[in-house]
Amino acid sequence: MTALDLVYNPVSGSFSQPHLEALVAALEGEGFAVTAIPTAAEGAQLSGSADLICVHGGDGTLRDVVRALGEEAGRFPLCVAPSGTINLVARELDYSRKPARFARNLAEAWARGLESWVHAPLYRLGDMPIVSCLSIGPDSHAVARVSGPLKKRIGRYAYVVAMMQQMREWPREPMKIRGTTTEGEEFADEAEAVIVSNAALYAGPFRLSPEAALDADSVELISVSEGTRLRIMALSFAAMLGLPVERFAKARVRSCKRIEFDRCVTPVQVDGDHMPDCAYAVAPSGLTLRYVV
């Protein structure tokens, strides 16, 4: 019998105890031996004896699990049973929210074996894993002021409220960035807003770069030289309407292997969460995550 750690976030955006119980029952019905483990304030905990780790939460919970695994992150197969605010990774991999369907699809994917799974090179911001995205600029300032209780009540709309509040105190903090593209070219630039995507989607069902994907051995750097209210609004509308952000928001998009910042950048949004720590570079970790799909 396959031992499965089901790591769940009891304070995630759409967590439901009955849904968790239905998910456990469905997984056990498909032959998995389930150990359900709640996350805590200090992060994710694991049993240490699982063959497969299932994250029942959002991108932040997935990041916490990857962080807890450390250098072992590439050894343990992962899957995501969506229960978070936005769930970019689960959305890209088309994991179902319905317990019975999710468990059945997972059992079938497990039986097919690792050759059919999605292999996702892991990038880090300093020591912090990035499972979906990060941002620095007005967006990250808004995330830093998101109310936890409000996020619990209204989910992703808490980010909209925070951005509306941010309009009164709009940050304009230029940063110098440099790095290496996937073609090996060195670049140096200045920007007031930066988004780095390690997955295809951003802020929901939106794509900022056609090259972004979990299985790409690169990250997409979207930089905006002038982070004015109008320019950031143009970026948002271009993303929502599927328009090229380079043309409509005058953003610059690059596929990169490494990105460095000239100073301690803060606040930073990573996988939908505010990160108060300083960070100077985005670089490959040398590890590859394996998603069972």
Residue, then its C-alpha position, 0 to 999 in steps of 0.5 A: m500500500t502506498a503511504l501518503d502524507l496529506v499536508y493540509n492548511p486549516v486556514s487556507g482560503s477555501f479549507s473545509q473540514p468535511h471536504l478534507e474528510a471526503l478527500v481522505a476517504a476518497l484517497e483511502g478508497e483508491g488504496f492509499a494509506v493516508t496520514a493527515i498532517p496540519t500545517a503550523a505557524e512554523g511551517a509544514q511537518l512531514s511523517g518521514s515515511a511517505d512514498l507520496i506527499c499530497v498538499h491540500g492547500g494553495d501555492g504557499t502551503l506547497r512552498d512550505v512543504v518544499r521548504a520543509l523537504g529541503e535538499e530532499a525535495g526532488r526525491f519525493p513525488l508531489c501532488v496538490a489537492p486544491s484548497g487555497t486562495i488561487n492555486l496556480v500550480a494546481r490550476e496549471l496541472d489541472y488537479s480536480r477539486k472534487p475528492a473522488r475525481f482527484a483520488r481516481n486521477l492520482a491513482e491512475a497517474w501513480a500507476r503510470g509511473l514517473e515517466s508520465w509525471v511533470h518534472a519541474p526544475l525548482y528555482r529559489l529566491g535566496d534560500m526560499p523556494i519559488v513554486s509559482c511566482l514572485s513580485i517586487g513593487p506595487d503588487s508586493h506592497a499590496v500583498a504585504r498589507v492583505s488582512g489574514p482574516l479578510k483573506k479567509r472570508i473573501g479569498r482572492y478578493a482580499y488582494v483587490v481590497a489591498m490594492m485599492q488601499q495601496m492606491r493612496e500610497w503608491p510606491r515608486e522604488p527603482m531597482k537595478i536588475r541584471g542576469t543571464t537569459t536562457e541563451g546565455e546573454e548577460f543583461a542589466d536594466e532598471a525597473e520599478a516593478v518586477i514579476v518572476s514566473n516559475a509557472a505558466l499562470y499568474a494571479g489566477p488564469f492569466r498568462l504574462s509570458p507564453e514561455a512560462a511553464l512549470d517544466a521549463d528550466s527557466v523563469e520568466l522575468i517581466s519588468v516594468s521600468e516605470g511602475t506608475r498606477l496607469r502602467i500597472m493597471a495596463l499590465s493587469f488589463a493586458a493579462m486579463l484580456g490575453l494581450p501582449v504585456e510588452r506592447f500594452a504595458k510597455a513591459r519587458v519579458r525575458s526567459c532567464k536562468r539567473i536574476e540579481f538585484d542591486r540591493c535588499v529588495t523588500p517587501v517581496q511576494v512569493d507564491g501569494d504570500h508576503m516575505p519580510d526577509c531580504a533577497y538579492a537573487v533568483a537562481p536554480s536550486g539544482l533540484t527538480l520537483r516531480y508532480v504526479v499527474 
